[in-house]
């Protein structure tokens, strides 16, 4: 797998990879990442097609999903904290 290029974005790092007949686009923030894959063929033929695919609307949906991921993670962590606090109270 090799890096084919990047898409500039103010919040996310967007890296385009290519391996054999498949492109992978990896979106990264500080704590989370998402990857989308597409095979080369009728629609995706090269790097420029990938950049058209990963348009601003697509990027916004990825950001929305990052926000959902963060909320889900914070909720799960808060439940863990509650369980630890409750367990501590039972011990005393």
C-alpha positions as CSV (number, residue, x, y, z in Angstrom):
1,X,0.0,0.0,0.0
2,X,1.4,3.4,-0.9
3,X,0.3,7.0,-0.3
4,X,-1.2,8.5,-3.5
5,X,-2.0,11.9,-2.0
6,X,-3.8,14.1,0.5
7,X,-6.9,16.2,0.6
8,X,-6.5,19.4,2.5
9,X,-8.9,20.0,5.4
10,X,-8.8,22.3,8.4
11,X,-9.9,19.7,10.9
12,X,-9.1,16.3,9.6
13,X,-6.1,14.6,8.0
14,X,-7.3,13.0,4.8
15,X,-4.9,10.5,3.2
16,X,-5.4,8.6,0.0
17,X,-3.8,5.2,-0.3
18,X,-3.6,2.8,-3.3
19,X,-3.0,-0.9,-3.3
20,X,-3.4,-3.0,-6.4
21,X,-6.9,-2.1,-7.8
22,X,-8.2,-0.4,-4.6
23,X,-8.2,3.1,-3.2
24,X,-8.5,3.7,0.6
25,X,-9.2,7.1,2.0
26,X,-8.4,7.5,5.6
27,X,-9.9,10.4,7.7
28,X,-8.2,11.1,11.0
29,X,-8.8,13.4,14.0
30,X,-6.9,13.4,17.3
31,X,-8.8,10.4,18.7
32,X,-10.7,8.8,15.9
33,X,-10.4,7.5,12.3
34,X,-12.6,6.4,9.5
35,X,-11.6,4.6,6.3
36,X,-13.5,4.2,3.1
37,X,-12.5,1.9,0.2
38,X,-13.3,1.7,-3.5
39,X,-12.2,-0.5,-6.3
40,X,-10.9,1.0,-9.5
41,X,-13.3,0.5,-12.4
42,X,-16.1,2.3,-14.1
43,X,-16.4,5.2,-11.6
44,X,-13.0,5.5,-9.9
45,X,-10.1,5.4,-12.3
46,X,-7.5,7.5,-10.6
47,X,-6.6,10.1,-8.0
48,X,-8.7,12.8,-9.5
49,X,-11.8,10.6,-9.4
50,X,-11.1,9.9,-5.7
51,X,-10.9,13.6,-5.0
52,X,-14.2,14.1,-6.7
53,X,-15.7,11.3,-4.7
54,X,-14.5,12.8,-1.4
55,X,-16.2,16.1,-2.0
56,X,-17.1,18.7,0.7
57,X,-20.5,17.1,1.3
58,X,-18.9,13.7,1.9
59,X,-16.3,15.3,4.2
60,X,-19.1,17.0,6.2
61,X,-20.8,13.6,6.7
62,X,-17.5,12.2,7.9
63,X,-17.2,15.1,10.4
64,X,-20.8,14.4,11.6
65,X,-19.9,10.8,12.1
66,X,-16.8,11.8,14.1
67,X,-19.1,13.9,16.3
68,X,-21.4,10.9,16.8
69,X,-18.4,8.7,17.6
70,X,-17.1,11.2,20.2
71,X,-20.5,11.4,21.9
72,X,-20.8,7.6,22.0
73,X,-17.3,7.3,23.4
74,X,-18.0,10.0,26.1
75,X,-21.3,8.3,27.1
76,X,-19.6,4.9,27.4
77,X,-16.8,6.4,29.5
78,X,-19.2,8.2,31.8
79,X,-21.0,4.9,32.5
80,X,-17.7,3.4,33.4
81,X,-17.0,6.2,35.8
82,X,-20.4,5.8,37.4
83,X,-19.9,2.1,37.8
84,X,-16.5,2.7,39.4
85,X,-18.0,5.2,41.8
86,X,-20.9,3.0,42.7
87,X,-18.5,0.0,43.2
88,X,-16.4,2.1,45.6
89,X,-19.4,3.1,47.7
90,X,-20.4,-0.6,48.1
91,X,-16.9,-1.4,49.4
92,X,-17.0,1.1,52.3
